[in-house]
């Protein structure tokens, strides 16, 4: 996938739950919060899940991670993007 197609998919998917697979093999799940030309920002999904291996503990009991900051990922490092149901 080209960077422009990933950017377009992310931009159209703001507010949707996604799974990002990075070129290094790591996987991140969250809700697209915002998109810039070179980064996509994901809000962590609550319920005590580990946010993509970073160990962020946001969202206790809140499905949207109330008040949590979004983590940014470089668009150029994304190998695959998949929209997933909110409750997987």
N, CA, C and O atoms as a GROMACS GRO file, in nm:
protein
  352
    1UNK      N    1   0.084  -0.119   0.000
    1UNK     CA    2   0.000   0.000   0.000
    1UNK      C    3   0.088   0.124   0.000
    1UNK      O    4   0.189   0.130   0.069
    2UNK      N    5   0.048   0.222  -0.078
    2UNK     CA    6   0.124   0.346  -0.080
    2UNK      C    7   0.084   0.434   0.039
    2UNK      O    8  -0.023   0.417   0.097
    3UNK      N    9   0.171   0.526   0.073
    3UNK     CA   10   0.143   0.616   0.185
    3UNK      C   11   0.018   0.699   0.160
    3UNK      O   12  -0.059   0.724   0.252
    4UNK      N   13  -0.004   0.740   0.034
    4UNK     CA   14  -0.122   0.823   0.006
    4UNK      C   15  -0.251   0.742   0.021
    4UNK      O   16  -0.352   0.796   0.066
    5UNK      N   17  -0.249   0.614  -0.016
    5UNK     CA   18  -0.371   0.534   0.002
    5UNK      C   19  -0.397   0.506   0.150
    5UNK      O   20  -0.512   0.504   0.192
    6UNK      N   21  -0.293   0.484   0.227
    6UNK     CA   22  -0.310   0.465   0.372
    6UNK      C   23  -0.363   0.593   0.435
    6UNK      O   24  -0.453   0.590   0.519
    7UNK      N   25  -0.306   0.707   0.394
    7UNK     CA   26  -0.354   0.836   0.445
    7UNK      C   27  -0.502   0.854   0.413
    7UNK      O   28  -0.580   0.892   0.500
    8UNK      N   29  -0.542   0.827   0.290
    8UNK     CA   30  -0.682   0.843   0.249
    8UNK      C   31  -0.774   0.752   0.330
    8UNK      O   32  -0.879   0.796   0.375
    9UNK      N   33  -0.735   0.626   0.348
    9UNK     CA   34  -0.817   0.533   0.426
    9UNK      C   35  -0.831   0.581   0.570
    9UNK      O   36  -0.940   0.578   0.627
   10UNK      N   37  -0.720   0.626   0.630
   10UNK     CA   38  -0.724   0.674   0.767
   10UNK      C   39  -0.810   0.799   0.778
   10UNK      O   40  -0.890   0.812   0.871
   11UNK      N   41  -0.794   0.890   0.684
   11UNK     CA   42  -0.870   1.015   0.686
   11UNK      C   43  -1.020   0.988   0.676
   11UNK      O   44  -1.099   1.054   0.744
   12UNK      N   45  -1.059   0.894   0.593
   12UNK     CA   46  -1.201   0.858   0.580
   12UNK      C   47  -1.251   0.779   0.701
   12UNK      O   48  -1.371   0.772   0.725
   13UNK      N   49  -1.159   0.720   0.777
   13UNK     CA   50  -1.197   0.634   0.889
   13UNK      C   51  -1.187   0.698   1.025
   13UNK      O   52  -1.189   0.627   1.126
   14UNK      N   53  -1.175   0.831   1.033
   14UNK     CA   54  -1.168   0.897   1.163
   14UNK      C   55  -1.291   0.859   1.245
   14UNK      O   56  -1.404   0.869   1.196
   15UNK      N   57  -1.268   0.816   1.369
   15UNK     CA   58  -1.376   0.773   1.457
   15UNK      C   59  -1.405   0.624   1.451
   15UNK      O   60  -1.486   0.573   1.528
   16UNK      N   61  -1.339   0.552   1.359
   16UNK     CA   62  -1.362   0.408   1.345
   16UNK      C   63  -1.249   0.330   1.412
   16UNK      O   64  -1.137   0.379   1.427
   17UNK      N   65  -1.281   0.210   1.451
   17UNK     CA   66  -1.185   0.120   1.515
   17UNK      C   67  -1.101   0.051   1.406
   17UNK      O   68  -1.155   0.002   1.307
   18UNK      N   69  -0.969   0.049   1.426
   18UNK     CA   70  -0.880  -0.010   1.327
   18UNK      C   71  -0.774  -0.099   1.391
   18UNK      O   72  -0.750  -0.094   1.512
   19UNK      N   73  -0.714  -0.179   1.306
   19UNK     CA   74  -0.598  -0.259   1.344
   19UNK      C   75  -0.486  -0.220   1.248
   19UNK      O   76  -0.500  -0.236   1.127
   20UNK      N   77  -0.377  -0.169   1.302
   20UNK     CA   78  -0.261  -0.132   1.222
   20UNK      C   79  -0.154  -0.239   1.240
   20UNK      O   80  -0.118  -0.273   1.352
   21UNK      N   81  -0.102  -0.289   1.130
   21UNK     CA   82   0.014  -0.377   1.133
   21UNK      C   83   0.129  -0.298   1.077
   21UNK      O   84   0.124  -0.249   0.965
   22UNK      N   85   0.233  -0.285   1.158
   22UNK     CA   86   0.348  -0.204   1.119
   22UNK      C   87   0.448  -0.289   1.040
   22UNK      O   88   0.443  -0.412   1.043
   23UNK      N   89   0.538  -0.223   0.971
   23UNK     CA   90   0.639  -0.293   0.892
   23UNK      C   91   0.731  -0.378   0.977
   23UNK      O   92   0.790  -0.475   0.928
   24UNK      N   93   0.745  -0.344   1.107
   24UNK     CA   94   0.829  -0.424   1.196
   24UNK      C   95   0.753  -0.543   1.256
   24UNK      O   96   0.810  -0.619   1.335
   25UNK      N   97   0.625  -0.560   1.219
   25UNK     CA   98   0.546  -0.672   1.266
   25UNK      C   99   0.459  -0.643   1.387
   25UNK      O  100   0.374  -0.725   1.422
   26UNK      N  101   0.477  -0.529   1.452
   26UNK     CA  102   0.394  -0.496   1.568
   26UNK      C  103   0.252  -0.463   1.522
   26UNK      O  104   0.230  -0.417   1.410
   27UNK      N  105   0.156  -0.487   1.611
   27UNK     CA  106   0.015  -0.465   1.580
   27UNK      C  107  -0.042  -0.369   1.684
   27UNK      O  108  -0.016  -0.383   1.804
   28UNK      N  109  -0.119  -0.271   1.637
   28UNK     CA  110  -0.181  -0.171   1.724
   28UNK      C  111  -0.328  -0.162   1.690
   28UNK      O  112  -0.366  -0.159   1.574
   29UNK      N  113  -0.412  -0.159   1.795
   29UNK     CA  114  -0.556  -0.146   1.777
   29UNK      C  115  -0.603  -0.022   1.850
   29UNK      O  116  -0.555   0.009   1.959
   30UNK      N  117  -0.696   0.049   1.790
   30UNK     CA  118  -0.751   0.168   1.853
   30UNK      C  119  -0.850   0.236   1.761
   30UNK      O  120  -0.885   0.184   1.655
   31UNK      N  121  -0.893   0.353   1.803
   31UNK     CA  122  -0.989   0.432   1.727
   31UNK      C  123  -0.913   0.550   1.667
   31UNK      O  124  -0.842   0.621   1.738
   32UNK      N  125  -0.929   0.570   1.537
   32UNK     CA  126  -0.858   0.680   1.472
   32UNK      C  127  -0.911   0.811   1.528
   32UNK      O  128  -1.030   0.842   1.516
   33UNK      N  129  -0.822   0.887   1.590
   33UNK     CA  130  -0.857   1.014   1.652
   33UNK      C  131  -0.839   1.128   1.552
   33UNK      O  132  -0.929   1.212   1.536
   34UNK      N  133  -0.724   1.132   1.487
   34UNK     CA  134  -0.697   1.234   1.386
   34UNK      C  135  -0.586   1.185   1.295
   34UNK      O  136  -0.514   1.090   1.327
   35UNK      N  137  -0.572   1.252   1.182
   35UNK     CA  138  -0.473   1.213   1.082
   35UNK      C  139  -0.404   1.338   1.031
   35UNK      O  140  -0.469   1.438   1.000
   36UNK      N  141  -0.271   1.333   1.023
   36UNK     CA  142  -0.193   1.439   0.959
   36UNK      C  143  -0.129   1.378   0.834
   36UNK      O  144  -0.138   1.257   0.815
   37UNK      N  145  -0.066   1.458   0.751
   37UNK     CA  146  -0.005   1.401   0.630
   37UNK      C  147   0.098   1.290   0.656
   37UNK      O  148   0.123   1.208   0.568
   38UNK      N  149   0.157   1.287   0.776
   38UNK     CA  150   0.258   1.183   0.801
   38UNK      C  151   0.234   1.098   0.925
   38UNK      O  152   0.317   1.012   0.956
   39UNK      N  153   0.124   1.120   0.998
   39UNK     CA  154   0.096   1.041   1.119
   39UNK      C  155  -0.053   1.013   1.132
   39UNK      O  156  -0.138   1.091   1.090
   40UNK      N  157  -0.082   0.898   1.193
   40UNK     CA  158  -0.220   0.866   1.230
   40UNK      C  159  -0.220   0.848   1.382
   40UNK      O  160  -0.132   0.783   1.439
   41UNK      N  161  -0.319   0.909   1.447
   41UNK     CA  162  -0.328   0.906   1.592
   41UNK      C  163  -0.444   0.817   1.634
   41UNK      O  164  -0.557   0.836   1.591
   42UNK      N  165  -0.413   0.719   1.720
   42UNK     CA  166  -0.514   0.626   1.769
   42UNK      C  167  -0.543   0.652   1.915
   42UNK      O  168  -0.452   0.674   1.995
   43UNK      N  169  -0.673   0.650   1.948
   43UNK     CA  170  -0.715   0.654   2.087
   43UNK      C  171  -0.718   0.510   2.137
   43UNK      O  172  -0.766   0.422   2.066
   44UNK      N  173  -0.669   0.487   2.256
   44UNK     CA  174  -0.674   0.350   2.309
   44UNK      C  175  -0.817   0.308   2.336
   44UNK      O  176  -0.904   0.391   2.364
   45UNK      N  177  -0.839   0.180   2.327
   45UNK     CA  178  -0.970   0.125   2.357
   45UNK      C  179  -0.968   0.083   2.504
   45UNK      O  180  -0.876   0.014   2.547
   46UNK      N  181  -1.068   0.125   2.580
   46UNK     CA  182  -1.072   0.100   2.724
   46UNK      C  183  -1.088  -0.046   2.760
   46UNK      O  184  -1.086  -0.134   2.674
   47UNK      N  185  -1.106  -0.070   2.889
   47UNK     CA  186  -1.127  -0.206   2.938
   47UNK      C  187  -1.000  -0.274   2.982
   47UNK      O  188  -0.999  -0.396   2.998
   48UNK      N  189  -0.891  -0.197   3.003
   48UNK     CA  190  -0.769  -0.255   3.056
   48UNK      C  191  -0.685  -0.328   2.954
   48UNK      O  192  -0.590  -0.397   2.991
   49UNK      N  193  -0.716  -0.314   2.826
   49UNK     CA  194  -0.634  -0.380   2.724
   49UNK      C  195  -0.500  -0.310   2.712
   49UNK      O  196  -0.488  -0.190   2.738
   50UNK      N  197  -0.402  -0.385   2.672
   50UNK     CA  198  -0.270  -0.329   2.648
   50UNK      C  199  -0.274  -0.260   2.513
   50UNK      O  200  -0.304  -0.324   2.413
   51UNK      N  201  -0.244  -0.132   2.508
   51UNK     CA  202  -0.254  -0.052   2.385
   51UNK      C  203  -0.132  -0.075   2.298
   51UNK      O  204  -0.032  -0.005   2.308
   52UNK      N  205  -0.142  -0.175   2.212
   52UNK     CA  206  -0.039  -0.199   2.112
   52UNK      C  207   0.097  -0.231   2.170
   52UNK      O  208   0.199  -0.209   2.104
   53UNK      N  209   0.102  -0.284   2.292
   53UNK     CA  210   0.230  -0.319   2.351
   53UNK      C  211   0.297  -0.205   2.425
   53UNK      O  212   0.407  -0.223   2.478
   54UNK      N  213   0.233  -0.088   2.430
   54UNK     CA  214   0.295   0.025   2.498
   54UNK      C  215   0.260   0.031   2.646
   54UNK      O  216   0.324   0.105   2.721
   55UNK      N  217   0.160  -0.044   2.689
   55UNK     CA  218   0.126  -0.049   2.831
   55UNK      C  219   0.050   0.071   2.882
   55UNK      O  220   0.050   0.095   3.002
   56UNK      N  221  -0.014   0.149   2.795
   56UNK     CA  222  -0.092   0.263   2.841
   56UNK      C  223  -0.215   0.211   2.914
   56UNK      O  224  -0.286   0.125   2.861
   57UNK      N  225  -0.242   0.262   3.034
   57UNK     CA  226  -0.352   0.212   3.114
   57UNK      C  227  -0.474   0.301   3.112
   57UNK      O  228  -0.540   0.314   3.215
   58UNK      N  229  -0.505   0.363   3.001
   58UNK     CA  230  -0.619   0.454   2.994
   58UNK      C  231  -0.750   0.381   2.978
   58UNK      O  232  -0.754   0.264   2.939
   59UNK      N  233  -0.856   0.451   3.009
   59UNK     CA  234  -0.989   0.403   2.974
   59UNK      C  235  -1.053   0.310   3.074
   59UNK      O  236  -1.135   0.227   3.035
   60UNK      N  237  -1.019   0.318   3.199
   60UNK     CA  238  -1.076   0.230   3.300
   60UNK      C  239  -1.228   0.240   3.299
   60UNK      O  240  -1.284   0.339   3.344
   61UNK      N  241  -1.293   0.138   3.248
   61UNK     CA  242  -1.437   0.132   3.249
   61UNK      C  243  -1.505   0.217   3.142
   61UNK      O  244  -1.628   0.212   3.130
   62UNK      N  245  -1.431   0.292   3.067
   62UNK     CA  246  -1.486   0.377   2.963
   62UNK      C  247  -1.447   0.319   2.829
   62UNK      O  248  -1.328   0.299   2.802
   63UNK      N  249  -1.543   0.292   2.746
   63UNK     CA  250  -1.516   0.232   2.616
   63UNK      C  251  -1.436   0.320   2.522
   63UNK      O  252  -1.374   0.269   2.428
   64UNK      N  253  -1.434   0.449   2.546
   64UNK     CA  254  -1.364   0.540   2.456
   64UNK      C  255  -1.238   0.596   2.519
   64UNK      O  256  -1.179   0.686   2.460
   65UNK      N  257  -1.193   0.548   2.632
   65UNK     CA  258  -1.071   0.599   2.694
   65UNK      C  259  -1.086   0.747   2.728
   65UNK      O  260  -1.005   0.828   2.685
   66UNK      N  261  -1.186   0.781   2.805
   66UNK     CA  262  -1.219   0.920   2.835
   66UNK      C  263  -1.098   0.999   2.882
   66UNK      O  264  -1.030   0.960   2.977
   67UNK      N  265  -1.072   1.109   2.815
   67UNK     CA  266  -0.964   1.198   2.853
   67UNK      C  267  -0.826   1.150   2.813
   67UNK      O  268  -0.727   1.216   2.846
   68UNK      N  269  -0.815   1.041   2.745
   68UNK     CA  270  -0.686   0.986   2.709
   68UNK      C  271  -0.630   1.053   2.585
   68UNK      O  272  -0.704   1.086   2.492
   69UNK      N  273  -0.500   1.072   2.584
   69UNK     CA  274  -0.433   1.127   2.466
   69UNK      C  275  -0.416   1.016   2.364
   69UNK      O  276  -0.412   0.898   2.398
   70UNK      N  277  -0.405   1.054   2.240
   70UNK     CA  278  -0.388   0.957   2.132
   70UNK      C  279  -0.240   0.933   2.106
   70UNK      O  280  -0.159   1.025   2.117
   71UNK      N  281  -0.205   0.810   2.069
   71UNK     CA  282  -0.068   0.777   2.033
   71UNK      C  283  -0.054   0.790   1.882
   71UNK      O  284  -0.141   0.746   1.807
   72UNK      N  285   0.056   0.851   1.837
   72UNK     CA  286   0.076   0.873   1.695
   72UNK      C  287   0.168   0.769   1.632
   72UNK      O  288   0.267   0.728   1.692
   73UNK      N  289   0.132   0.726   1.511
   73UNK     CA  290   0.211   0.628   1.438
   73UNK      C  291   0.242   0.684   1.299
   73UNK      O  292   0.156   0.742   1.234
   74UNK      N  293   0.365   0.666   1.256
   74UNK     CA  294   0.406   0.716   1.125
   74UNK      C  295   0.334   0.640   1.014
   74UNK      O  296   0.332   0.517   1.013
   75UNK      N  297   0.276   0.715   0.921
   75UNK     CA  298   0.204   0.652   0.810
   75UNK      C  299   0.300   0.568   0.726
   75UNK      O  300   0.261   0.462   0.675
   76UNK      N  301   0.423   0.613   0.710
   76UNK     CA  302   0.520   0.538   0.630
   76UNK      C  303   0.561   0.405   0.691
   76UNK      O  304   0.616   0.320   0.621
   77UNK      N  305   0.534   0.385   0.821
   77UNK     CA  306   0.571   0.260   0.888
   77UNK      C  307   0.456   0.159   0.888
   77UNK      O  308   0.473   0.047   0.937
   78UNK      N  309   0.340   0.197   0.835
   78UNK     CA  310   0.223   0.108   0.835
   78UNK      C  311   0.229   0.014   0.715
   78UNK      O  312   0.239   0.059   0.601
   79UNK      N  313   0.224  -0.116   0.742
   79UNK     CA  314   0.223  -0.216   0.635
   79UNK      C  315   0.082  -0.252   0.594
   79UNK      O  316   0.056  -0.276   0.476
   80UNK      N  317  -0.012  -0.255   0.690
   80UNK     CA  318  -0.151  -0.292   0.660
   80UNK      C  319  -0.243  -0.222   0.758
   80UNK      O  320  -0.208  -0.198   0.874
   81UNK      N  321  -0.362  -0.191   0.710
   81UNK     CA  322  -0.464  -0.126   0.790
   81UNK      C  323  -0.594  -0.201   0.768
   81UNK      O  324  -0.632  -0.228   0.654
   82UNK      N  325  -0.663  -0.235   0.877
   82UNK     CA  326  -0.791  -0.306   0.865
   82UNK      C  327  -0.892  -0.243   0.961
   82UNK      O  328  -0.862  -0.222   1.079
   83UNK      N  329  -1.010  -0.212   0.911
   83UNK     CA  330  -1.118  -0.163   0.996
   83UNK      C  331  -1.180  -0.284   1.064
   83UNK      O  332  -1.208  -0.385   0.999
   84UNK      N  333  -1.201  -0.273   1.195
   84UNK     CA  334  -1.254  -0.385   1.272
   84UNK      C  335  -1.378  -0.340   1.348
   84UNK      O  336  -1.394  -0.221   1.374
   85UNK      N  337  -1.465  -0.434   1.385
   85UNK     CA  338  -1.580  -0.399   1.468
   85UNK      C  339  -1.531  -0.345   1.602
   85UNK      O  340  -1.425  -0.386   1.650
   86UNK      N  341  -1.607  -0.254   1.662
   86UNK     CA  342  -1.564  -0.195   1.788
   86UNK      C  343  -1.544  -0.300   1.896
   86UNK      O  344  -1.448  -0.291   1.974
   87UNK      N  345  -1.632  -0.398   1.903
   87UNK     CA  346  -1.618  -0.505   2.003
   87UNK      C  347  -1.571  -0.631   1.934
   87UNK      O  348  -1.652  -0.705   1.878
   88UNK      N  349  -1.441  -0.657   1.937
   88UNK     CA  350  -1.388  -0.777   1.871
   88UNK      C  351  -1.360  -0.884   1.972
   88UNK      O  352  -1.314  -0.992   1.935
   0.00000   0.00000   0.00000
